[in-house]
Amino acid sequence: MNTLTHFDAQGQAHMVDVAAKAASHRIGIAGGRIDMQPGTLAIIEAGTAKKGDVLGIARIAGIMAAKKTSDLIPLCHPLALTHVAIEFKVLHASPTHAASILCQATVETVSPTGVEMEALTAVSVALLTIYDMCKAVDRGMVMTDIMLLEKHGGKSGSFVNPGALSHDKA
């Protein structure tokens, strides 16, 4: 595919017409990472953040974000999601990497269009929530490596991001 689907023949933005497409089981998996000071990670793990259970709240925020993606991304279709899962993996600081939390979102639907944007939005908002809840102790946190890891279903079939091979899945 070498054309942008969100533009009509005159170059105007439009929502893609999916009415003629068959509904199928669609899966989108996205991932990302937030790097932080080791002390910040220790606070998260100990459950002593002043705002509460950081990862529990970030998980709920990611789920809510997946459900609201079409409200945030102008040309996304509103979808009835059948499953959203947010997973976290803690990586302690080492000589080769910062203290980090990896986030992976898996989103599913039965629809004529995919859920890649919902998975990417879920990861982004989950990581933003971690930042929000911990910014009082670490304003230097960095969100990075947000990417589509996999998508399955639909006419184009499956896609596994070759750039994700080095991405530590949660």
Backbone as a printed PyTorch tensor [residue, N CA C, xyz], in Angstrom:
tensor([[[  0.8550,  -1.1750,   0.0000],
         [  0.0000,   0.0000,   0.0000],
         [  0.8980,   1.2340,   0.0000]],

        [[  0.6650,   2.1220,  -0.9740],
         [  1.4820,   3.3270,  -1.0520],
         [  0.6330,   4.5970,  -1.1340]],

        [[ -0.6160,   4.5030,  -0.7110],
         [ -1.4670,   5.6870,  -0.6810],
         [ -1.9960,   5.8930,   0.7330]],

        [[ -2.2340,   7.1440,   1.0710],
         [ -2.8090,   7.4700,   2.3730],
         [ -4.3210,   7.3620,   2.2590]],

        [[ -4.9180,   6.5330,   3.0800],
         [ -6.3530,   6.2340,   2.9530],
         [ -7.2490,   7.3120,   3.5400]],

        [[ -6.7050,   8.2180,   4.3260],
         [ -7.5360,   9.2310,   4.9770],
         [ -7.6790,  10.5120,   4.1560]],

        [[ -7.3350,  10.4380,   2.8540],
         [ -7.5090,  11.5770,   1.9560],
         [ -8.2850,  11.1350,   0.7310]],

        [[ -9.2150,  11.9780,   0.2920],
         [ -9.9820,  11.6520,  -0.9110],
         [ -9.1910,  12.0670,  -2.1550]],

        [[ -9.7920,  11.9030,  -3.3330],
         [ -9.1180,  12.1900,  -4.5940],
         [ -8.7010,  13.6540,  -4.7120]],

        [[ -9.3890,  14.5370,  -4.0010],
         [ -9.0540,  15.9590,  -4.0280],
         [ -8.0570,  16.3450,  -2.9260]],

        [[ -7.6080,  15.3720,  -2.1490],
         [ -6.6480,  15.6420,  -1.0930],
         [ -7.2670,  16.1150,   0.2140]],

        [[ -8.5830,  15.9970,   0.3310],
         [ -9.2710,  16.4150,   1.5480],
         [ -9.3360,  15.2560,   2.5440]],

        [[ -9.1540,  15.5640,   3.8070],
         [ -9.2270,  14.5380,   4.8460],
         [-10.6550,  14.0080,   4.9480]],

        [[-10.7890,  12.7070,   5.1480],
         [-12.1050,  12.0850,   5.3370],
         [-11.9510,  10.8130,   6.1540]],

        [[-13.0590,  10.4010,   6.7480],
         [-13.0720,   9.1260,   7.4620],
         [-13.2600,   8.0320,   6.4200]],

        [[-12.4130,   7.0190,   6.4680],
         [-12.4620,   5.9270,   5.4980],
         [-13.8070,   5.2180,   5.5910]],

        [[-14.4060,   4.9370,   4.4460],
         [-15.6820,   4.2210,   4.4040],
         [-15.4090,   2.7270,   4.5430]],

        [[-15.8690,   2.1340,   5.6370],
         [-15.6460,   0.7040,   5.8820],
         [-16.9440,  -0.0930,   5.7440]],

        [[-17.9880,   0.5270,   5.2110],
         [-19.3020,  -0.1180,   5.1430],
         [-19.2790,  -1.4190,   4.3380]],

        [[-18.4840,  -1.4890,   3.2910],
         [-18.4710,  -2.6850,   2.4420],
         [-17.5100,  -3.7580,   2.9540]],

        [[-16.7440,  -3.4590,   3.9880],
         [-15.7850,  -4.4260,   4.5170],
         [-16.4730,  -5.3890,   5.4770]],

        [[-16.0570,  -6.6320,   5.4340],
         [-16.6260,  -7.6390,   6.3310],
         [-16.0490,  -7.4750,   7.7350]],

        [[-16.8910,  -7.6830,   8.7170],
         [-16.4100,  -7.6670,  10.1020],
         [-15.5880,  -8.9240,  10.3380]],

        [[-14.4770,  -8.7670,  11.0150],
         [-13.6430,  -9.9160,  11.3740],
         [-13.0010,  -9.6360,  12.7280]],

        [[-12.4780, -10.6930,  13.3220],
         [-11.8080, -10.5550,  14.6090],
         [-10.4950,  -9.8130,  14.3700]],

        [[-10.3150,  -8.7090,  15.0650],
         [ -9.1270,  -7.8690,  14.9050],
         [ -8.3980,  -7.7700,  16.2430]],

        [[ -7.0750,  -7.8040,  16.1890],
         [ -6.2450,  -7.6700,  17.3750],
         [ -5.1490,  -6.6530,  17.0760]],

        [[ -4.9450,  -5.7310,  17.9930],
         [ -3.8330,  -4.7920,  17.9150],
         [ -3.0270,  -4.8930,  19.2010]],

        [[ -1.7110,  -4.9790,  19.0700],
         [ -0.8300,  -5.0470,  20.2360],
         [  0.2080,  -3.9350,  20.0880]],

        [[  0.2840,  -3.0760,  21.0860],
         [  1.2480,  -1.9840,  21.0750],
         [  2.0780,  -2.0380,  22.3430]],

        [[  3.2270,  -1.4000,  22.2920],
         [  4.0960,  -1.3600,  23.4590],
         [  4.7820,  -0.0250,  23.5780]],

        [[  5.3420,   0.2190,  24.7400],
         [  6.1000,   1.4370,  24.9920],
         [  6.7990,   1.3270,  26.3310]],

        [[  7.5920,   2.3500,  26.6420],
         [  8.4110,   2.3020,  27.8480],
         [  8.5120,   3.6890,  28.4500]],

        [[  8.5960,   3.7310,  29.7750],
         [  8.9020,   4.9670,  30.4700],
         [ 10.1330,   4.7300,  31.3210]],

        [[ 11.1560,   5.5600,  31.1090],
         [ 12.3960,   5.4820,  31.8690],
         [ 12.3240,   6.4730,  33.0230]],

        [[ 12.9200,   6.1010,  34.1490],
         [ 12.8340,   6.9380,  35.3480],
         [ 14.0400,   6.7030,  36.2470]],

        [[ 14.1300,   7.5010,  37.2880],
         [ 15.1610,   7.3190,  38.2950],
         [ 14.8700,   6.0320,  39.0730]],

        [[ 15.8980,   5.3210,  39.5110],
         [ 15.6700,   4.1090,  40.3070],
         [ 14.8050,   4.3670,  41.5460]],

        [[ 14.9440,   5.5260,  42.1550],
         [ 14.1400,   5.8530,  43.3320],
         [ 12.6600,   5.9700,  43.0130]],

        [[ 12.3600,   6.4720,  41.8320],
         [ 10.9610,   6.5800,  41.4000],
         [ 10.3640,   5.1890,  41.2340]],

        [[ 11.1190,   4.3070,  40.6030],
         [ 10.6540,   2.9290,  40.4310],
         [ 10.4470,   2.2560,  41.7920]],

        [[ 11.3290,   2.5380,  42.7350],
         [ 11.1850,   1.9550,  44.0780],
         [  9.8870,   2.4160,  44.7420]],

        [[  9.5280,   3.6710,  44.5600],
         [  8.2710,   4.1910,  45.1170],
         [  7.0770,   3.4760,  44.4870]],

        [[  7.1290,   3.2860,  43.1730],
         [  6.0390,   2.6050,  42.4670],
         [  5.9100,   1.1760,  42.9750]],

        [[  7.0230,   0.4740,  43.0780],
         [  6.9920,  -0.9210,  43.5180],
         [  6.5410,  -1.0600,  44.9650]],

        [[  6.9140,  -0.1020,  45.8050],
         [  6.5410,  -0.1700,  47.2220],
         [  5.0960,   0.2360,  47.4560]],

        [[  4.4860,   0.8580,  46.4480],
         [  3.1010,   1.3040,  46.5960],
         [  2.9590,   2.5140,  47.4940]],

        [[  4.0230,   3.3190,  47.5810],
         [  3.9860,   4.4710,  48.4800],
         [  3.8180,   5.8050,  47.7650]],

        [[  3.4590,   5.7870,  46.4900],
         [  3.2140,   7.0460,  45.7750],
         [  2.0190,   7.7440,  46.4130]],

        [[  2.1300,   9.0560,  46.5670],
         [  1.0810,   9.8140,  47.2570],
         [ -0.2650,   9.7170,  46.5630]],

        [[ -0.2660,   9.5060,  45.2450],
         [ -1.5300,   9.4470,  44.5110],
         [ -2.1360,   8.0460,  44.4600]],

        [[ -1.4400,   7.0420,  45.0250],
         [ -2.0200,   5.7040,  45.0770],
         [ -1.2680,   4.6680,  44.2660]],

        [[ -1.9710,   3.6110,  43.8960],
         [ -1.4340,   2.4710,  43.1490],
         [ -1.1600,   2.8980,  41.7110]],

        [[  0.0860,   3.2460,  41.4340],
         [  0.4490,   3.8170,  40.1370],
         [  0.0930,   2.8860,  38.9790]],

        [[  0.5150,   1.6580,  39.0280],
         [  0.2780,   0.7530,  37.8970],
         [ -1.1860,   0.3520,  37.7820]],

        [[ -1.8740,   0.2070,  38.9020],
         [ -3.3080,  -0.1110,  38.8480],
         [ -4.0950,   1.0210,  38.1890]],

        [[ -3.7810,   2.2390,  38.5580],
         [ -4.4830,   3.3780,  37.9720],
         [ -4.0830,   3.5630,  36.5120]],

        [[ -2.8000,   3.3510,  36.1900],
         [ -2.3510,   3.4550,  34.7980],
         [ -3.0290,   2.3950,  33.9310]],

        [[ -3.2520,   1.2090,  34.4890],
         [ -3.9420,   0.1370,  33.7410],
         [ -5.3740,   0.5790,  33.3980]],

        [[ -6.0900,   1.1180,  34.3840],
         [ -7.4600,   1.5770,  34.1400],
         [ -7.4610,   2.7300,  33.1330]],

        [[ -6.4930,   3.6500,  33.2550],
         [ -6.4050,   4.7750,  32.3150],
         [ -6.1860,   4.2760,  30.8830]],

        [[ -5.3260,   3.2640,  30.7190],
         [ -5.0800,   2.7080,  29.3890],
         [ -6.3260,   2.0670,  28.8010]],

        [[ -7.0600,   1.3460,  29.6350],
         [ -8.3060,   0.7230,  29.1690],
         [ -9.3100,   1.7980,  28.7530]],

        [[ -9.4600,   2.8110,  29.5980],
         [-10.3860,   3.9020,  29.2700],
         [ -9.9700,   4.6100,  27.9820]],

        [[ -8.6640,   4.8130,  27.8010],
         [ -8.1680,   5.4920,  26.5980],
         [ -8.4850,   4.6900,  25.3410]],

        [[ -8.3120,   3.3700,  25.4050],
         [ -8.6380,   2.5330,  24.2440],
         [-10.0910,   2.7370,  23.8430]],

        [[-10.9750,   2.8000,  24.8480],
         [-12.4090,   2.9570,  24.5830],
         [-12.7540,   4.3390,  24.0320]],

        [[-11.8980,   5.3410,  24.2720],
         [-12.1730,   6.7180,  23.8630],
         [-11.3290,   7.1690,  22.6670]],

        [[-10.6450,   6.2610,  22.0120],
         [ -9.7250,   6.6400,  20.9390],
         [-10.4020,   7.4730,  19.8570]],

        [[-11.6020,   7.0990,  19.4580],
         [-12.2640,   7.8620,  18.3800],
         [-12.6330,   9.2750,  18.8200]],

        [[-12.6860,   9.5290,  20.1270],
         [-12.9150,  10.8940,  20.6200],
         [-11.6340,  11.7260,  20.5670]],

        [[-10.4870,  11.0660,  20.5030],
         [ -9.2010,  11.7560,  20.5350],
         [ -8.5450,  11.8880,  19.1680]],

        [[ -8.6950,  10.8750,  18.3290],
         [ -8.0750,  10.8440,  17.0070],
         [ -9.1900,  11.1000,  15.9890]],

        [[ -9.1650,  12.2430,  15.3300],
         [-10.3310,  12.6970,  14.5590],
         [-10.9080,  11.7280,  13.5270]],

        [[-10.0980,  10.9500,  12.8390],
         [-10.6290,  10.1160,  11.7610],
         [-10.7560,   8.6400,  12.1370]],

        [[-10.5830,   8.3190,  13.4140],
         [-10.7770,   6.9410,  13.8740],
         [-12.2660,   6.6320,  13.9950]],

        [[-12.6170,   5.4150,  13.6420],
         [-14.0000,   4.9590,  13.7850],
         [-14.2680,   4.5920,  15.2450]],

        [[-15.4520,   4.9010,  15.7600],
         [-15.8050,   4.3840,  17.0870],
         [-16.0130,   2.8690,  16.9870]],

        [[-15.3920,   2.1350,  17.8890],
         [-15.4490,   0.6760,  17.8250],
         [-15.9940,   0.0960,  19.1220]],

        [[-16.6980,  -1.0060,  18.9790],
         [-17.1300,  -1.7750,  20.1470],
         [-16.0020,  -2.7580,  20.4580]],

        [[-15.2220,  -2.4390,  21.4680],
         [-14.0910,  -3.3000,  21.8210],
         [-14.5840,  -4.5160,  22.5940]],

        [[-13.9990,  -5.6580,  22.3020],
         [-14.3890,  -6.8850,  22.9950],
         [-13.3980,  -7.2670,  24.0870]],

        [[-12.1910,  -6.6900,  24.0480],
         [-11.1800,  -7.0180,  25.0520],
         [-10.0920,  -5.9550,  25.0380]],

        [[ -9.6760,  -5.5350,  26.2280],
         [ -8.5160,  -4.6520,  26.3810],
         [ -7.7200,  -5.1630,  27.5750]],

        [[ -6.4430,  -5.4250,  27.3580],
         [ -5.5600,  -5.8510,  28.4460],
         [ -4.3170,  -4.9720,  28.4410]],

        [[ -3.9420,  -4.5030,  29.6170],
         [ -2.7420,  -3.6900,  29.7830],
         [ -1.8100,  -4.4450,  30.7270]],

        [[ -0.5860,  -4.6810,  30.2800],
         [  0.3970,  -5.3900,  31.0990],
         [  1.6130,  -4.4970,  31.3070]],

        [[  2.2160,  -4.6160,  32.4780],
         [  3.4280,  -3.8730,  32.7970],
         [  4.5400,  -4.8370,  33.1710]],

        [[  5.7580,  -4.4450,  32.8550],
         [  6.9440,  -5.1970,  33.2590],
         [  7.9510,  -4.1940,  33.7940]],

        [[  8.4460,  -4.4410,  34.9850],
         [  9.4220,  -3.5660,  35.6230],
         [ 10.8260,  -4.0140,  35.2360]],

        [[ 11.6440,  -3.0500,  34.8240],
         [ 13.0500,  -3.3170,  34.5330],
         [ 13.8860,  -2.4490,  35.4650]],

        [[ 14.6130,  -3.0880,  36.3600],
         [ 15.4640,  -2.3390,  37.2820],
         [ 16.6720,  -1.7970,  36.5340]],

        [[ 17.2050,  -0.7060,  37.0210],
         [ 18.3700,  -0.0770,  36.3910],
         [ 19.5430,  -1.0560,  36.3740]],

        [[ 20.3140,  -0.9770,  35.3060],
         [ 21.5240,  -1.7810,  35.1670],
         [ 22.5580,  -0.8960,  34.4730]],

        [[ 23.7530,  -1.3820,  34.3110],
         [ 24.7510,  -0.5620,  33.6030],
         [ 24.3640,  -0.2560,  32.1590]],

        [[ 23.4540,  -1.0500,  31.5890],
         [ 23.0860,  -0.8380,  30.1840],
         [ 21.7550,  -0.1350,  29.9650]],

        [[ 20.9180,   0.0180,  31.0220],
         [ 19.6390,   0.7120,  30.8100],
         [ 19.1360,   1.3380,  32.1050]],

        [[ 18.2960,   2.3330,  31.9280],
         [ 17.6920,   3.0490,  33.0600],
         [ 16.6300,   2.1800,  33.7110]],

        [[ 16.2110,   2.5840,  34.8910],
         [ 15.0380,   1.9610,  35.4970],
         [ 13.8620,   2.2740,  34.5790]],

        [[ 13.0510,   1.2720,  34.2630],
         [ 11.9810,   1.4510,  33.2870],
         [ 10.7620,   0.6210,  33.6490]],

        [[  9.6440,   1.0320,  33.1090],
         [  8.4410,   0.2150,  33.1140],
         [  8.0100,   0.0720,  31.6720]],

        [[  7.8890,  -1.1740,  31.2300],
         [  7.3780,  -1.4630,  29.8980],
         [  5.8730,  -1.6180,  29.9960]],

        [[  5.1780,  -1.1510,  28.9920],
         [  3.7230,  -1.2960,  28.9300],
         [  3.3640,  -1.9560,  27.6070]],

        [[  2.4590,  -2.9080,  27.6750],
         [  1.9300,  -3.5370,  26.4650],
         [  0.4190,  -3.5570,  26.5410]],

        [[ -0.2170,  -3.1130,  25.4810],
         [ -1.6790,  -3.1190,  25.3890],
         [ -2.1040,  -4.0670,  24.2850]],

        [[ -3.0620,  -4.9210,  24.5920],
         [ -3.6800,  -5.8010,  23.6110],
         [ -5.1500,  -5.4260,  23.5380]],

        [[ -5.5940,  -5.0850,  22.3370],
         [ -6.9740,  -4.6440,  22.1370],
         [ -7.6000,  -5.5100,  21.0510]],

        [[ -8.8680,  -5.9130,  21.2810],
         [ -9.5620,  -6.7770,  20.3220],
         [-10.9600,  -6.2460,  20.0340]],

        [[-11.4270,  -6.5780,  18.8410],
         [-12.7840,  -6.2550,  18.4310],
         [-13.2000,  -7.2190,  17.3190]],

        [[-14.4690,  -7.2290,  17.0130],
         [-14.9810,  -7.8540,  15.7940],
         [-15.5860,  -6.6960,  15.0230]],

        [[-14.9130,  -6.3160,  13.9400],
         [-15.2560,  -5.0670,  13.2640],
         [-14.7340,  -5.0800,  11.8330]],

        [[-15.2190,  -4.1450,  11.0040],
         [-14.6670,  -4.0260,   9.6600],
         [-13.3670,  -3.2190,   9.6190]],

        [[-12.8980,  -2.7240,  10.7570],
         [-11.6460,  -1.9600,  10.7960],
         [-10.8440,  -2.3380,  12.0330]],

        [[ -9.5470,  -2.0950,  11.9630],
         [ -8.6270,  -2.5740,  12.9860],
         [ -8.5590,  -1.7390,  14.2490]],

        [[ -7.7860,  -2.2410,  15.2060],
         [ -7.6870,  -1.6210,  16.5340],
         [ -6.2480,  -1.1890,  16.8580]],

        [[ -5.4520,  -0.9260,  15.8430],
         [ -4.0890,  -0.4810,  16.0930],
         [ -4.0550,   0.8440,  16.8480]],

        [[ -4.8930,   1.7810,  16.4460],
         [ -4.8910,   3.0960,  17.1050],
         [ -5.3420,   2.9900,  18.5500]],

        [[ -6.2750,   2.0970,  18.8170],
         [ -6.7390,   1.8980,  20.1880],
         [ -5.6170,   1.3450,  21.0610]],

        [[ -4.8310,   0.4150,  20.5320],
         [ -3.7160,  -0.1470,  21.2950],
         [ -2.6370,   0.9020,  21.5400]],

        [[ -2.3200,   1.6810,  20.5180],
         [ -1.3090,   2.7370,  20.6700],
         [ -1.7670,   3.8150,  21.6440]],

        [[ -3.0370,   4.1720,  21.5910],
         [ -3.5800,   5.1760,  22.5120],
         [ -3.5560,   4.6460,  23.9370]],

        [[ -3.8980,   3.3840,  24.1220],
         [ -3.8910,   2.7820,  25.4550],
         [ -2.4950,   2.8430,  26.0710]],

        [[ -1.4790,   2.4740,  25.3150],
         [ -0.1050,   2.5160,  25.8190],
         [  0.2940,   3.9510,  26.1500]],

        [[  0.0060,   4.8580,  25.2490],
         [  0.3940,   6.2580,  25.4520],
         [ -0.2200,   6.8310,  26.7170]],

        [[ -1.5020,   6.6020,  26.9170],
         [ -2.1800,   7.1560,  28.0930],
         [ -1.7550,   6.4370,  29.3670]],

        [[ -1.5200,   5.1450,  29.3060],
         [ -1.0240,   4.4290,  30.4960],
         [  0.3270,   5.0080,  30.9240]],

        [[  1.2200,   5.2450,  29.9650],
         [  2.5220,   5.8150,  30.2970],
         [  2.3890,   7.2550,  30.7850]],

        [[  1.5150,   8.0230,  30.1640],
         [  1.2650,   9.3960,  30.6310],
         [  0.7360,   9.4080,  32.0600]],

        [[ -0.0750,   8.4240,  32.3980],
         [ -0.6190,   8.3330,  33.7510],
         [  0.4900,   8.0430,  34.7580]],

        [[  1.4100,   7.1590,  34.3960],
         [  2.5590,   6.9170,  35.2740],
         [  3.3240,   8.2150,  35.4820]],

        [[  3.5530,   8.9440,  34.3980],
         [  4.2510,  10.2270,  34.5120],
         [  3.4900,  11.1730,  35.4440]],

        [[  2.2070,  11.3060,  35.2280],
         [  1.3990,  12.2190,  36.0430],
         [  1.4600,  11.8590,  37.5230]],

        [[  1.3900,  10.5900,  37.8060],
         [  1.3440,  10.1600,  39.2080],
         [  2.6950,  10.2730,  39.9120]],

        [[  3.7790,  10.3340,  39.1310],
         [  5.1220,  10.3380,  39.7260],
         [  5.9110,  11.6220,  39.4560]],

        [[  5.3180,  12.5700,  38.7540],
         [  6.0690,  13.7650,  38.3730],
         [  6.5360,  14.5940,  39.5630]],

        [[  5.8900,  14.4710,  40.7070],
         [  6.3070,  15.2260,  41.8920],
         [  7.6970,  14.8090,  42.3580]],

        [[  8.1020,  13.5680,  42.0660],
         [  9.4210,  13.1030,  42.4920],
         [ 10.4020,  12.9390,  41.3390]],

        [[  9.9180,  12.9610,  40.0760],
         [ 10.8110,  12.7200,  38.9390],
         [ 10.2320,  13.3510,  37.6720]],

        [[ 10.5450,  14.6150,  37.4410],
         [ 10.0560,  15.2880,  36.2360],
         [ 10.8590,  14.9230,  34.9880]],

        [[ 11.9480,  14.1870,  35.1590],
         [ 12.7980,  13.8200,  34.0370],
         [ 12.4580,  12.4880,  33.3910]],

        [[ 11.3300,  11.8850,  33.7670],
         [ 10.9360,  10.6120,  33.1460],
         [ 10.7780,  10.8120,  31.6390]],

        [[ 11.0890,   9.7690,  30.8770],
         [ 11.0130,   9.8440,  29.4210],
         [ 10.1860,   8.6690,  28.9070]],

        [[  9.1430,   8.9880,  28.1440],
         [  8.3510,   7.9540,  27.4690],
         [  8.9760,   7.7300,  26.0940]],

        [[  9.1610,   6.4670,  25.7380],
         [  9.8720,   6.1700,  24.5000],
         [  9.4010,   4.8420,  23.9080]],

        [[  9.8270,   4.5850,  22.6910],
         [  9.5990,   3.3010,  22.0170],
         [  8.1270,   2.9140,  21.9310]],

        [[  7.2370,   3.8960,  21.8330],
         [  5.8160,   3.5820,  21.6500],
         [  5.6350,   3.1470,  20.2010]],

        [[  5.1450,   1.9250,  20.0250],
         [  5.0330,   1.3880,  18.6660],
         [  3.9900,   0.2860,  18.5890]],

        [[  3.5060,   0.0760,  17.3730],
         [  2.6680,  -1.0810,  17.1040],
         [  3.5800,  -2.2930,  17.0530]],

        [[  3.2980,  -3.2870,  17.8750],
         [  4.0830,  -4.5090,  17.8860],
         [  3.5210,  -5.5310,  16.9070]],

        [[  2.1800,  -5.6880,  16.9310],
         [  1.5160,  -6.6570,  16.0500],
         [  0.0990,  -6.2020,  15.7560]],

        [[ -0.4190,  -6.6590,  14.6230],
         [ -1.8440,  -6.5520,  14.3350],
         [ -2.2490,  -7.8090,  13.6080]],

        [[ -3.4790,  -8.2500,  13.8610],
         [ -3.9810,  -9.4720,  13.2320],
         [ -5.4160,  -9.2440,  12.8130]],

        [[ -5.7950,  -9.8540,  11.6990],
         [ -7.1630,  -9.7800,  11.2030],
         [ -7.3000,  -8.8170,  10.0400]],

        [[ -8.4540,  -8.8880,   9.4300],
         [ -8.7410,  -8.0080,   8.3040],
         [ -8.1300,  -8.4990,   7.0110]],

        [[ -8.3900,  -7.7370,   5.9540],
         [ -7.9470,  -8.1060,   4.6190],
         [ -6.4240,  -8.1750,   4.5060]],

        [[ -5.7410,  -7.3090,   5.2340],
         [ -4.2760,  -7.2890,   5.1280],
         [ -3.6090,  -8.3530,   5.9950]],

        [[ -4.3860,  -9.0710,   6.7950],
         [ -3.8280, -10.1740,   7.5830],
         [ -3.0040,  -9.7180,   8.7650]],

        [[ -1.9460, -10.4480,   9.0280],
         [ -1.1180, -10.1780,  10.2030],
         [  0.0980,  -9.3370,   9.8480]],

        [[  0.5330,  -8.5720,  10.8420],
         [  1.7450,  -7.7660,  10.7430],
         [  2.4610,  -7.8910,  12.0800]],

        [[  3.7400,  -8.2220,  12.0220],
         [  4.5720,  -8.2270,  13.2110],
         [  5.6990,  -7.2390,  12.9260]],

        [[  5.8090,  -6.2260,  13.7580],
         [  6.7630,  -5.1400,  13.5320],
         [  8.1950,  -5.6590,  13.6600]],

        [[  8.9690,  -5.6200,  12.5780],
         [ 10.3480,  -6.1060,  12.6770],
         [ 11.1820,  -5.2580,  13.6410]],

        [[ 10.8220,  -3.9840,  13.8210],
         [ 11.5090,  -3.1310,  14.7670],
         [ 11.2010,  -3.4700,  16.2050]],

        [[ 10.1890,  -4.3060,  16.4130],
         [  9.7970,  -4.6830,  17.7710],
         [ 10.5730,  -5.8860,  18.2810]],

        [[ 11.3760,  -6.5030,  17.4290],
         [ 12.1260,  -7.6770,  17.8490],
         [ 13.0490,  -7.3460,  19.0120]],

        [[ 13.5480,  -6.1110,  19.0390],
         [ 14.4300,  -5.7250,  20.1410],
         [ 13.6480,  -5.0680,  21.2750]],

        [[ 12.3550,  -4.9220,  21.0950],
         [ 11.4940,  -4.2970,  22.1060],
         [ 11.1120,  -5.3460,  23.1360]],

        [[ 11.4540,  -5.0980,  24.3920],
         [ 11.0930,  -6.0450,  25.4530],
         [  9.6080,  -5.9660,  25.7030]],

        [[  8.8780,  -7.0110,  25.3420],
         [  7.4410,  -7.0330,  25.5940],
         [  7.1790,  -7.1730,  27.0780]],

        [[  6.1010,  -6.5380,  27.5140],
         [  5.7300,  -6.6390,  28.9270],
         [  5.2440,  -8.0370,  29.2330]]])
